[in-house]
Structures are given as C-alpha cells and as structure tokens.
Amino acid sequence: MPSSFQMFITGGAGTGKSHVINVIKEHLERAHIGAGNACVLMAQTGVAAFNIGGLTIHWALNLSVVHGNFTTNKKLGAERKKELRQSWKYVNSIIIDEISMVSYLTMSYIHKRLSEIKGTEDTEVHFGGLNVTAGGDFFQLIPVMEKFVFQYGRGC
C-alpha cells in the first residue's frame, strides 16, 4: 500500500480555507483515474458539511449518534460493511472541514471506521491508508462537550 499523506489547512475567519478545500478536491478528482469519487468531503455538523458540498462525518461513515453524542464505536454488520466497502472502493482521500469541532473521540472513530472499511484493522496503517486533509481554525469553534482532537480523551 503506498504511503498516505496528512495535511492541515488553517487560517482565521474568512481567509478562504473552504475555497482551498474545494480546489484540493477538484484537483484530486481530476487526477483520479477510475470510476467513482476519489475524495469524500466531511464535516462534524450538517451546516459545515453543506457549506463544502459534503456529508456529515457520522453519515459518511455510518457512525451512531444518540442525542447529539457519539456512542461507542460498534463494528459494522456484514451487509453494511459490504455496502460501505463498495461505496468507498475508489476513495483515496478524505477532507474534513471545521476540524476544530472534531473531538479526539470522534477522530478515533473516524480512524477505526475507515480501517474497517478499507480492511486495515490489524495493521498500523492510519485512517485506512487514505490521504487526510483537515481544515479549520482552533480559535473559532470547539468540540461540543468533548476534548479537542489534539487532547488525549477518554478510552476509545
């Protein structure tokens, strides 16, 4: 498996982070050879996902949400795993906007779910081997009732 990259885009309000994210997505899609999407855009909230033409994290990765909080990370059933593996077959990159709203716990769930979908669970490959671009401003928005992604959280 080729090595993946991780990138962080930051800047103050109105500096064009979302525009840069869309340019990166367009570039990845143009460079991608094959059927399907090469890149999935995600965000923690519906509004942030809508603003970049993406999906919420929990929707894209079939993560459970109870009363606005993520529950424990449950493994996918066989049929749902098959469906997600098919829909993520050609995806080689994810872009997460408003990363400051993504908690440590949620980030660990993203890693675990992508590993499950891409079949890298028993390896030291991060995020299923996908390229990860995260954008946001840690001075603007904070995770709701959780710790920042860079703060060690409760057991995952």
C-alpha positions as CSV (number, residue, x, y, z in Angstrom):
1,M,0.0,0.0,0.0
2,P,1.5,3.4,-1.0
3,S,2.1,5.8,1.9
4,S,-0.6,8.3,2.6
5,F,-0.3,12.0,3.5
6,Q,-1.9,14.2,6.1
7,M,-2.3,17.9,5.7
8,F,-3.7,20.7,7.9
9,I,-5.1,23.9,6.5
10,T,-5.7,26.7,8.9
11,G,-6.4,30.5,9.0
12,G,-8.7,33.0,10.5
13,A,-12.3,33.5,9.6
14,G,-12.9,34.5,6.0
15,T,-9.4,33.6,4.8
16,G,-10.6,31.1,2.2
17,K,-10.0,27.7,3.9
18,S,-13.2,26.3,2.4
19,H,-12.2,27.6,-1.0
20,V,-8.8,25.9,-0.7
21,I,-10.5,22.7,0.3
22,N,-12.7,22.8,-2.8
23,V,-9.7,23.4,-5.0
24,I,-7.9,20.4,-3.4
25,K,-11.0,18.2,-4.0
26,E,-11.2,19.3,-7.7
27,H,-7.5,18.6,-8.2
28,L,-7.9,15.1,-6.6
29,E,-10.9,14.3,-8.7
30,R,-9.2,15.4,-11.9
31,A,-6.1,13.4,-11.1
32,H,-8.1,10.3,-10.2
33,I,-8.3,7.6,-12.9
34,G,-11.2,5.2,-12.4
35,A,-14.9,5.1,-11.6
36,G,-16.4,6.8,-8.6
37,N,-15.3,9.6,-6.3
38,A,-11.6,9.8,-5.3
39,C,-12.4,12.2,-2.4
40,V,-15.0,12.4,0.3
41,L,-15.7,15.8,1.9
42,M,-16.9,15.6,5.5
43,A,-17.6,17.9,8.5
44,Q,-18.9,17.5,12.0
45,T,-22.1,19.4,11.5
46,G,-24.7,19.5,8.8
47,V,-24.2,23.2,8.2
48,A,-20.4,22.8,7.8
49,A,-20.9,19.8,5.5
50,F,-23.5,21.7,3.4
51,N,-21.1,24.7,3.0
52,I,-18.5,22.5,1.4
53,G,-20.9,20.2,-0.5
54,G,-20.0,17.3,1.7
55,L,-21.5,14.9,4.2
56,T,-21.6,14.8,8.0
57,I,-18.9,12.5,9.4
58,H,-21.5,10.3,11.0
59,W,-23.5,9.9,7.8
60,A,-20.4,9.3,5.6
61,L,-19.0,6.6,7.9
62,N,-22.2,5.2,9.4
63,L,-21.3,6.2,12.9
64,S,-24.1,6.0,15.6
65,V,-25.3,9.2,17.2
66,V,-27.5,9.3,20.3
67,H,-28.9,12.7,21.3
68,G,-26.1,14.5,19.5
69,N,-23.3,12.5,21.1
70,F,-21.4,9.6,19.6
71,T,-21.9,6.3,21.3
72,T,-19.4,3.6,21.4
73,N,-17.9,2.6,18.1
74,K,-19.8,-0.5,17.0
75,K,-18.4,-2.6,14.2
76,L,-20.4,-2.8,11.0
77,G,-22.6,-5.8,10.2
78,A,-21.6,-7.9,7.2
79,E,-24.1,-6.4,4.8
80,R,-23.5,-2.8,5.8
81,K,-19.7,-3.3,5.6
82,K,-20.1,-4.7,2.1
83,E,-22.1,-1.7,1.1
84,L,-19.7,0.8,2.5
85,R,-16.7,-1.0,1.0
86,Q,-18.4,-0.8,-2.4
87,S,-19.2,2.9,-2.0
88,W,-15.6,3.7,-0.7
89,K,-13.9,1.5,-3.2
90,Y,-12.3,4.3,-5.3
91,V,-11.9,6.8,-2.4
92,N,-8.3,7.6,-1.7
93,S,-8.6,10.9,0.2
94,I,-10.9,12.4,2.8
95,I,-11.2,16.1,3.6
96,I,-12.6,17.1,7.0
97,D,-13.6,20.8,7.3
98,E,-14.1,22.6,10.6
99,I,-11.6,20.2,12.2
100,S,-11.7,22.2,15.5
101,M,-15.2,20.8,16.1
102,V,-14.0,17.2,15.8
103,S,-13.1,15.7,19.1
104,Y,-10.4,13.3,20.0
105,L,-13.0,10.6,20.4
106,T,-14.6,11.3,17.1
107,M,-11.3,11.3,15.3
108,S,-10.5,7.9,16.8
109,Y,-13.9,6.6,15.5
110,I,-13.1,8.0,12.0
111,H,-9.8,6.1,12.0
112,K,-11.4,2.9,13.3
113,R,-14.3,3.0,10.7
114,L,-12.0,3.8,7.8
115,S,-9.7,0.9,8.9
116,E,-12.7,-1.4,9.0
117,I,-14.0,-0.2,5.6
118,K,-10.6,-0.5,3.9
119,G,-9.6,-3.7,5.7
120,T,-6.6,-2.3,7.5
121,E,-7.8,-3.0,11.1
122,D,-5.0,-5.3,12.2
123,T,-2.2,-3.1,10.8
124,E,-0.6,0.2,11.8
125,V,-2.0,2.0,8.8
126,H,-3.8,5.1,9.8
127,F,-7.3,6.1,8.5
128,G,-7.5,3.0,6.3
129,G,-4.4,4.2,4.3
130,L,-6.4,7.2,2.9
131,N,-4.9,10.7,2.5
132,V,-6.3,13.1,5.1
133,T,-6.7,16.8,4.7
134,A,-8.1,18.7,7.7
135,G,-9.1,22.3,7.6
136,G,-10.3,24.7,10.3
137,D,-9.4,27.3,12.9
138,F,-8.9,26.2,16.5
139,F,-9.7,29.7,17.7
140,Q,-13.2,29.7,16.1
141,L,-15.1,26.6,17.0
142,I,-14.7,24.0,19.7
143,P,-16.0,20.4,20.0
144,V,-19.3,20.1,21.8
145,M,-18.9,18.5,25.2
146,E,-15.7,16.8,24.2
147,K,-11.9,17.5,24.1
148,F,-10.1,18.9,21.2
149,V,-8.7,16.4,18.7
150,F,-5.2,17.1,19.9
151,Q,-6.1,16.4,23.6
152,Y,-6.0,12.9,24.9
153,G,-9.5,11.8,25.6
154,R,-11.3,9.0,27.4
155,G,-10.8,5.4,26.3
156,C,-11.7,4.6,22.7
